[in-house]
């Protein structure tokens, strides 16, 4: 497989940035993936005199490692890292050659200070938009700390290994042979999971904020920027910066940007916030909010942050079906991201729960990969746009069942089927299959708030035109509110509104 002209051009540019010599050690066989990998490495070698390629006895065939001269760096790719992993390959080459990763110096020192032996393996799909962040984070740790190694494994190239380890979602990470985590994880999250993190006493010792934003998605980022621009003391505390945008693949309705991807937009949001004097406290989960002389926000680690005003922008998460088997089989056949996990179900039978736009888009995407898709919709008819329905019904390997109330997802260590009740006849039915994709909307992240904050029947915070809640000095924005629509651009606008409302409140009180 020869690289296309665009990728070759990009690689050529990047190869000029290599700082020192690197050695690529390769273990190839006679299979087609090995052939593609060798062609890629030949292309790389031809682009830079700093690259040497040599054969080696690596543990997987096909695979290659990227090393400093005379040193095994611990960065290995099992498969051909193109598609979404193209950037992971480029960054690994640059960082192993000596170009420093673009992360905070404090995080670099944390990584360098990690003791013990850590051997990571990540199972990924080249179509997964969440996987590169995990791969790149693990590679960074391997480059910076000689006690850490990482192997990226393309699940499509190592199907038997994926099945043996029962990997049914990507990315899935193993540490020293044991499960470490599944799904999108940031570098900071992984470091924290390894026992390195911010001390709660350090957080509690912070001076009170004029505005404290809770949530780091589009609404929270917008609110923090607008507050900081007023010159007031601003903090933002987030469970994961970027929020649900991180799980969004293609974004084509963000005005002035014809097309982007969620992780890229989330990174841009964080960089924009960092341009201002905002105290960012990432990987912190809010547990309780009380209003005393000041607002006091208690975090899961029992740290307490104080503020004169607070803006809640905690967003929403995928709604669960709430039936037996869903939680037990999550990442064992129950999935929420068809783009990420769809390739793992190639040639298998799956179900999609939900007949709205998200559900029908998922069914259409999956139909091109899997053997058969069964769509289950609770209502008497699908709710998706007609253009999507027309496309769906043109596919031969899709069955649509309406008036279907899901009652159970069956299986022990993996999904074996789905049961539903016909709401017209009350008859019970069971469909044998290997995967279930849940696409039934969102639920606001507000259950941690007490009754003093007025919410509607589905838990959304009720706000006025200034973003103010029922509690004086407390504001809210984005998908956690009773906004008429859940859209990125609307969340950003509501974040700005809430921030201006909070500033006006500070002036008047």
N, C-alpha and C positions, 0 to 999 in steps of 0.2 A: 504494500500500500504506500504509494508515494504521497507525501504531504501536499496539500493544495497550496496554491501560490500565496494566499493570504497568510496561512499559518507559517509558511517558510519565511515570508517577509518579516513577520513579527519575531520569529525566533532569531533571525539574523540580527535584528536590532538589539534584542536582549543579550545575545552572545557577545556583543561588543562591550557589555557592562561587566563581564567577568573580571574579577580582580586578581585571582591567583589560579594556578593550575588545579584541575580536579581530575580524579580518576573514576571512571564509570566501570564497575565490575558487573559482568553480565553472565547469566546462566540461561541458555536457550535450548529448545528442543527442535523437533521437526514439525510442530503444529503451526497452524495459521497465525495464532497470536504471537508466537515466537518470531515468525517471519516479519510481522508488522513491527514488532519491537526492535528487531535488528535493523530494519530499514530506518526507523526513527533515530536510532543511535548513530547510524552511518551519516544521516543528515546532520545531526548535532556535531559529530566529529569534524565533518567537512566545513562547518561554519566557524570553528575556532581552533586555533593552535593550542589553546589552553586545555583542551579536552583530550584525554587518552581513554581508550576503551580496551578492556582486557577481560578474558574469560576467568570465571571464578566459580567455586562450588557453593552456590547459595542454596538455601533450604527449599525454595520453590522454583519450579520451572513452568513458565518463563518468568524471570524477574531480573531486575538490575538495581544496584545500589550506587549512590552518589557520594563520593568520598574526597577528603583532602589527601594530598600526597602523603603516603606513609601512615595513614590513619583511617580506620573504619568509622565513619561519622555516624552510622546508625540510621541513615535515611534510605529506605528501600521501596521500590515500586514493583508489585507483582501484577503484571498486566501492562497495558499501554495507556499511560496517563494523558489521553487527549480528551475531547469533549469538555465537560465542566472541569476536568482535572488538568487541563492544559496549563492554567495559571499555577497550579501546585507544582508542576514540573519546573516551570520557569523560575519560580521563587526558590525552589530547592537548589537549583543550579547556582543561582546568584548568591544565596546565603552560605552555601558550602564553600563557594569561592572566596568568601570573606566580606561580602556586602552585608551590613547589619540589617536585621529585620526591623520593620517600622512599627515598633511597639514601645511603650513607655519604659524608661530606664529602670523604674522601680520593679516592673514585671521581669525585666531581664535579670535583675539581681535576685529576685525570688526564684526564678528557674535555676540559675546557677547554684543557688544554695540548697537545692533539693538533694537529700541524701537517700541512698538505697539504689537498688537495681530495678529499673522499670522498662519492661519490654512490651510495647504497645503493638497491636494489630488492629487495623480498621478495615472493615468490609464495606465497600462502597459500590455505587452504580455510576457509570459515566454520564447518566442522564439526571443525576441527583444534584439539585442546586444547593442543598445544605451540606453535602459531603465535603466540598473543597475547604470550607472553614475549619472543619475538624482535621482533615489531612494536613493543612498548612500549619495549624496550631501544634499538632504532634511533631511535625517536621522541625518547627522552630525549637521546640524543647530538645529534640535530638541533636540539633546543631549546637545549641548552647551548653548542653550538659552531657558529658561523656558517659554518664550512668544511664542515659535514656536512649532507647532505640525505637524506631517506628517503621512498620511495614504497611503500606497501602495495598489492599487486595481487591482487585476488580472481581466482584461476585460473578459476573458473566463468564469470566475466564477460569474461575475455580468453582464451578457449580457443585461438584461433589463435596468440596470442603464446606461450602455454604450449607448444604443439606445436612452434612454430618454435625455441624455445630448449630443447626436449626436456626440459622440467621434468616429472619423474615421481615426485616426492616433495615433501611440504611439511613445514615451510617450506623453501624454497630461496632463498638470498640471493645476489645479484650485487653486486659492488662495481666501480664505474666500468666496467660492461659485462662484467666477467669473473666467473666463479664464485667465490664467497667461502666458502660453507658450506651444508650441508644438514642438516636435523634441528634438534632443540632446542639452542639456545645461550643461555647467560646473558649478561648485560651484561658481566660480568667476563671471560668467555671471548672475547667479541668484541673487547674492549679489548686483551686479551693477544694476540689474533691480528693486531691492528693494530700490534703492536710495543711495547705499553706493559704492563709487568708488575712483579712483585716481584723484586728482585735476589736471586740465590742466596746472596750473602754475607750479606745481611740475615737470611735464614732460618738460616744456619749459625751466626750469632752469638747466637742465642737460648739462654738458660740451659736446662739439662736440665729436663724435665718429670717430675713424679711419675707421671702417667699420660698417655700419648700414644695417642690414638685414631686409627686409620687407616681412613677411610671415613666418609662423612657422610649415610648413609641412616638409616632408623628405628633400627637397632641402634646405630650410631655416635652418633646424637644422644642416645639414651637413656643410653648409657654415659658420654658427656661430662657430661650433666646430673647423673647420680648421683655422678660423681667430683668435680665442682665443688662439689656440695652438702656434700661432706666437707671442704671448705676446703683441698684440695691443689692443687698447680700442674697445670693440665689444658690440654692442647692437642688439637686435632682437625685432621687433614690430610685433604683430600678432593679427589678428581679433579673431582667436581661435587657440590655439596651437594644432598642429596635422593636421590641415587642413582637406582635403577631406578623408584622411586615417581614420579619426574618423567614417566615414560613410561606411567603407568597412568591410564586415563581415569576410570572410575567405581569408587568404593570404597564398598561397602554392608555390609561385615562388620567394620568397625572399631567395636568395642563402645562404646556411648554416643553415637556419631555415626551417625545413620541413613544418611546419604549424603554423600559428599564426592568431590572429584576429586584425583588425584595431585599436580598442581602446587600446589594449594591446601594440601594436607597438608604437602608439602615446605617451602613457605614458612612454615607454622606451626612446623614443626620447627626451622627456622633461627632464627626469632624467639625461640623458647623457649630455645634454646642461648645466644643473645645476651643473654638476661636474666641469665646467670651470667658469672663471670670465666673465660671459656674463650677461649684464643687460637685463632681460626679461621684456618686456612691453606687457602684454597680454590684450585681449579685447579692442584693439585699432585699428581703421580702418583708413587707409591712404586715404587722400582726394586730395592732390596735391603735386607734386614734382617739385621744381625749382632749377636750378643751378645758384648760385651767386658766391661769393668767396668760399663758401662751398655749399654743397647740403642742401636744406631746405625742410624737409618733414612735411607738415601740416596734422594734424589728424582731424577726424570728430569733436572732441571737441575743435578744433582750437589751440591745443598745437602745437608747432613747434620744431622739432628735427633737429639738425645739424650734418653733417658728411662730412668727406673728400671723402669717397667713399660709394656707396650704391649698395647693391645686391637685385634685385627684385626677389622674389620667391613666388608670390601671388597665384600661382596654378590656378585651374579651378573649375568650378561648373557644375552641371547638366544642360544640354541645355533644354530650354523650347520649347514646341511646338509652342507657340505664337498664339494660337487660342482663340476665345471668350470662356469664362468659365473656362479656366485653372487657372488663378490667383484667380478668385472669388471663386472657389471650391477647392483650395489647402487645404489639410487636411480635406476636407469634401467629400472625395471620390477620389480626385486627389492625387496620392502618387508617390514617387520616390524610395522607399525602399521596395521591396517585402518581404524581410526577416522580417522587423520590422512590417509592416502594414498588411501583408497577412492574418494573423489569424483573423483580424477584419472583413474579407470578407468571412468567412466560409459559404458555402452553397449559395453564391451569384454569380452573373455573373459579370465578369470584362473584361477589355481590356488591352492589352499591346501594346504601341506604340513603334515600333522599332524592326527590324529583325536581328540585329547584335547579337554578343555573349551575351551581357548583357540582351537584350530583350528576347532572346530565353531561357536563363537560368532562367529569371524571370518567363516566361510562364510555364516552366517545374515545378518550385517550386510551383507556384500558383495552377497548375492543381491538385495537391495533397490535396488542401485545399478547393478551391472554387467549385461552381457548374459547371461553364463553363468559358473558356478563349478564347477571340478573339484577335488574333495577327494582327495588322495593319502595313504593311511595304510599304513605299513610292515607293521603287524600284520594278522592275518587278520580282525580286526573293530575297529570304532571303540571308543575308550576313554572317550568323553565320557559324561556323565550321560544317562540315558534320556530325560529331559524335553527335553534339547537335541537328541538324535537324532530324537525324534518331530517336533520343529519342523523340523529340517533335511529330513527325508524328505517333509514336506508341501509343500516348495517345488518348483516345476516346472523351475526353471532351475539345478538342482544335480545333478551326477553324482558319486557316491562310488565310488572305486576302492580296494579293500583289497589287501593283499599286494603293494603297489607300492613298489619300491625306486627312488627318484629317482636318475638317473644323470647328468643334465646339464640345465642351463638354457641355452637357445640364444639367440643374438642377437649383434649387434656393438655398435651404439650404443644399442640398446634390446632388450628381451626380445621374442623371436619365438615361443618355444615351450618346452616342457618334455618331457624324455625320461625314461622309466621302464622298469624290467624287472619283469615279472610273476614273482613269487617262486615260484609254483607251476609255471608252464610254462617259465620262463626266456625267454619271448618279449619282444622289445624293442618298445616303443611310443613314439610321439611325438604330442604334442597341441599344435597351433598355438594360441598365445594371446599376450596382451600384458602380463600381469602375474603375478607369483608372490609370494604372501605366506607367509613362513616362520613356523610356529607349533609348534615341536617342543621346547619346554622351555628350561631354563636350564643354564648352565655356571658354576661358581664362579670368581671372579677371584682365583685363588691361584697361578697358574703362575709368578709372580715370586719365590715363596718357595723356599728351598733345602730339601734333604732332611732337615734337622734338625727341621723341623716335620712331625709325622706327619699324613698325609692318607689318605683312603680311595681306592679305585680310580678314582673319578670326580673326584678332586681336592679334595674337601671336607675341611676341617680337623677332626680328631677332638678333641673337647673332653669334659671330665668335667662333673659336675653343678655345678661352680663356674665353668664357662666356661674352665678352665685347659687349655692345650695340653700337648704333650710337652716343651716348653721352659719351665723354671722362670721365672716372671715374665711369661710371654707368654700372653695370653688371647685368645679369639675369640668372636664372636657373629654371629648372623644367617644369611643365606643362603650365606655362604662356609663354614659349618660343616656337620657331619653331623646337623644337626637333622632330626627326623622329617618336619617340614612347613615349607614356605616360605610364611609368612604375615606380614603387617606386624605384627600384634599379638604374634606369637610372637617376631619379631626384636626388638621393643622390650623384651620381657621378658628375652630372652637378653642384650641389651645391659646391662640393669640388673644381671643376675646376674654377668656378666663384670666389671662395674665394682666391684661389692661384693667379688668374688673378688680383684681387683687390690688393693683397699684392704686387705683382710685380709692379703694377701701382703706389702704394704708394712709393716704393723704388725709382722709376725712376722720380717721380714728387715731 
